[in-house]
């Protein structure tokens, strides 16, 4: 097989795979946000600060995730190996709201990290990551009784979260378009010049 054909297929395949997986995930969160802002289907968007009434679970964290460095994954290359969670009290403009998390928040400029001295058997670093009291927190979730079951969270400013979603979709589209613009001509050129 021709080298140009192989590289063309590879680049086009990567572009299609990235777009096929990444775009729906980003669009799903964007759609969830829009529905929450309109209060559809019990979906809510909350903005507030982590209450000082929350107990600290690990060091100064009220929600925490112990993570090992793997070099890949959604947590900046760290993979969660242990979660310390509790029903979190969030101070909003309308009072205290109770939140239930499936995992500790990992996105946002106010997520705290503590690198540990211990390492894995392959000498990879281990860290605690999470949120502490008085952290600004944005959550998307579903209201179930007096609690919100959190689906998406961001520790930081609302404008930065909206920008993250908008720029994430644009950047993904640009990367996939670039890969496709390289891959398709190479594929055609390789097939024509056999």
N, C-alpha and C positions, 0 to 999 in steps of 0.2 A: 504494500500500500504506500502511496505517495506521502511524504512528510507533510506537505501542505494540507492534504486531506485530513490527516490525523490531527494536526494542530487546529484546523478549522472546526472539525467535529468536537474536539475537546473544549475549545473556547465557546462555541455555540451551546454545547451541552451545559457548561458551567453557568452561562448567562441565563438559559432557560430554567435551570434548577434553582438558582438563586432567586430569580424573579417569581418562579412558581411557588416557592416555599415562603420567601420573605415578604412579598407584597401582601398575600392574604393575612399573614400574622399581624403586620403593621396596620392594615386596613381594618382588621377585626377590632384592634384596640381603639382605633380612630372612631369606628362606628359605635363601639361601646361607650366611648366618651360622649359622643353626640347624643345618644339615647339617655345617658345619665344626666346630661345638662338639661334635657327636656323632661326628666323624671318619668321616662317610659319603662314599663315592665318591671317595676320595683327597683330599677337601677338608680344609684345615687352617686354623686360626685361630692366629696367632702374635702374641705381645706381647713387646716387648723394646726395646732401645736400639740406635741405629745405632752400629756399632763404630767405634772410632778407627783401626782398620786399613784403613778405606776411604780411597781417594785422593780429594782434593778436585778437582772437575772445573771449577768456575767460582766464582771468589771463594772463599767458605767452603762452598759447596754440594757434597754428594756425589751428589745427584740434582737436576737443575735443568731448568726449562722457561723459555725466553725467550718473553715474551708481549706482545702489543699490545692496548691497550684498544679494545674495540669497543662496549662498553655492554651486551652480551648474552653469554650463554653460561654454562657451568657453572663457570668459574673466576673468579667475582665480576666478570664483565664483561670479562675478559681472554681473548684467544684465543691458544693456543700456536702459535708459529711455528718453534721450534727446541727439541729435547729433547737433554739431555746425560745419558745413562744409563750404568750399569755394573752388573755383578753385585754386589749389595749384601750386605754381611755384617751380620747382625742378631744382637746378643747377647741370647739368651733364657735362661731359667732352666735349660734343658737343654743349653746350649752355643751355638756359633756356627751360624747357619742362613743358607744362601745364597738370595738372592731375585733373581728376574728381573722387571723392571717393563716395561710397555708405555709408560707415561707417568709423569712425576714426580708424587708425591703432591701434591694441591692442597686437601685438606680437613683441618681440624684447627687447634687453637690453637697448635701448634708449627711450623706451616709458616712459613718465613721469606720475606721479600720484600725486594728491593733495587730501588728505583725508579731508572732510568737517566736520565742527562741527555739522551740522544738521544730523538727523537720520530719518529713516522711522518710521511709526506708531508702528512697532514691535521692535523698537530700533536697527535696523540694520544700519551699516555704509553706507554713501554715499560718492562717490569720483568723481573727474574729472580725466579723463585719456586721453592722446593724445600725440601729438608731438609739439615741439616748433621750433623756427628758428634755423638753423645750425645743426639740427638733421640729421644723416646719414639715408637714406631711400632707400629701395629696393622695386620696384614695378613690378608686372606682370599685363599686361592688353592688351587691344586692341586699336590700333591707329585708331582714327576716326577724320579725318581732322587734325587740329592742336593740338588736345587734345588726351590724353590717358585715356581711361575709365578703372579704376583700378579694377582688380578682386581680387588680393592677394597683401598684403604688409607686410613688415617687417622693423622695425626701428632698425638698427644696422649694423653689419659687414656681408659681403657676406658669408664668410666661416662659420659663426655661423648659418646662414639661411640654407645653404646646409646641414650642420651637423644636424640641427633640422629635416629636411625632411628625411634624411637617417636614423637617429636614431629613429625617430618616427615610421617608418615602421618596423624596427627591433624590437623595444620594443613591439609594438602591436602584432607582430607575436609571440614573446616569451611569452607574457602574455596569449594569446589565446591557444598556445600549452600547457602551464602549466595547464590551466584550463581544457583543453581537456584530458590531461594525468591523471588528477585526476578524472574527471567526467566519462569517458568511462569505466575504470575498476570498479568503484563503481556501475555503471549501470549494467554491466555484472555480477558482483558479486551478486548484489541484485536480478537479474532475475534468476540466477542459483541456489541460496540458498533459494528460496521461500519455 
